[in-house]
C-alpha cells in the first residue's frame, strides 16, 4: 500500500482504544503499539510533515500494511500490547533478552527438604521465600546459612545416599555435620532446616537465643564439645545477621531505575529492601536511534514487570511516562498489592537514581567498543542528514580575523570520528579589501580549495563526503554556490551555535535546521569538529597577527627591509630575543649598518654607538 492508502485506511479507524500491528512487504510484524484512540494515533504515522524521530521515520518507510485489534479499555490495550510484543518480537519495539524475574528460594516438601533457587513460584506445595534482589546475592545468602548451620552443600540425595560413602571433605573441614552418616537423623536435619527457614524470614535473634539455650544446656550436662560447636554456630549466625541487611528481606520494597541512551542503551535497576541495597540488574539493548526517553521507559517497564507475580511496592523512574496510571493498575492487579510508579526529582531517591544512571552508563560504555561507537555515530549522522551512507570524510571550515589585514581560515578534516591532522590546511585571505567579510572570505577559501582539487593536487584529495561550515544558513549558501560553480555535488551544512558557542544544530543552504542536541553521540562528534576547527583557526590567526606585529615594528628600523626582517626573525624567533641580542650576534645575521641600527633601536640609551 502507498502512504496515501495507508493514511486513508488509518483515517477510517474508530476513536476507540486498541492495538495496532505494522507489517512489512513480507507480512512480518515489525512494530506493535497501543492507543487510546486508534484513529488519531495510527494516522499520525502517515501524515506529511509530522517530524517523526529517526526510528519512526525508518519504520514507517517499511510499512506495507497494518492491522488493528479493538479492545474495551486502555488497560486491556496495555495488556494485549505486551502479549503481542512477546509473541511477534517486532524489530522496532524495545526488546529485552529474557523474562527473568526476582529470584525466590524454594523449600521442597519431602523427608529431607532442600533449598533451590527459582524465578517463579509454582502450585506444587513447596514453600517459597523472597523475592530477593539478585541471584548472586541470594546464592550467597543460602551458602552463608548452610555454613552457619553446618547443613550439606553437596549433591547427595537423602535418605538414598545415607551410609553409602564416606563423608566428603566439607565434613572433615568442619563445614558440614555429615548428614550422609547413618548416625545423623532426619529429625536433626529438619530441626536445622527449621532454623534456616527462620533465618530466611529474618528471625536472627530468635535463632540465636534458641542456640544459646542449647549451648548452656550442653555445657551444664558436661557436653563441652557440643557446646563449643554450638558457640561457633552462634558466632557464624551473628555475622550472618549483619549481612542480612544487605542480602535478604521479606519482599522487594523498591526498585530504582537508571537509563542511559547513547550508541547503545542500557537500563540498570537497583533493588532495595527495607532501605538497604540488595542487588542490581542491568541490560544493554538497541536504542533504535534514540527515541524519546519516556517511550523507552514505558516499553522497558512493561516487558520487565509484565509477567512477574512478585513485584516491588514502589518503582522509581527517571522520566514520566504517558501510560503511568494504566501501568500502575496492571502491575497492582498482577502483584496483589499497590504498586506505585514515581519520578523523584530531589531527596534521597533522586540521589539513588543518579547512582542507578551511573551504573547504566558504565555498563553500556563497557560493552561498546570504540569502533562500534564510531560506526553507530556515523550511521546516525547519515540518517539525520539524509545521506545514502555514513560519511567517511568530513571537512570543516572557519574564518578568524583581528581586522582587515589579519584574516585567516582553517580547514579541518575528520576521517570518520577521528581528526586527520595530516590533512589540515590553513589559508591566509588575499583578495579581501577594506573591512572583514566572512562570506567573501569563505568564498575565497573554498574556491582555492576546490581549485587545488580540480588540479589534482594530492594535498587536497579526495573530496569530502560532507562540508561543514562554521556559521548559519548564509554561510552554507555561499559554500553551495562555490561548489556548484565547479560542477560538483557535495552535501553542505552550516554549524549553528548556541549562546555558549556550542553547535546546537546543523542547517542546510535552504534554511532547514536539523537538531542534534537530542542525539548525544552526534552532538558530541559535531561539537568536537566545531571546536577543533575554531581552535585551528584561532591559533593560526594569533601566529599571523604576531608575525604581522613583529614585522611592522622591525620595518620601522632604517636599513631593515623584508629580507633582513625575515632573517632576524628566523634566527631569533621573537622581538624580545632580538632586543636582547648582542651586536656581535646581530652582525652574524645582517650587514654592519643594519646590525647597528637594530642594536640602537633595542638600546637607545647607548646613543649612536660605534662598531
Order of alpha helices (4+ residues) and beta strands (2+ residues): alpha-beta-beta-alpha-alpha-beta-alpha-beta-beta-beta-alpha-alpha-alpha-alpha-alpha-beta-beta-beta-alpha-beta-alpha-beta-alpha-alpha-beta-beta-beta-beta-alpha-beta-alpha-beta-beta-beta-alpha-alpha-alpha-alpha-alpha
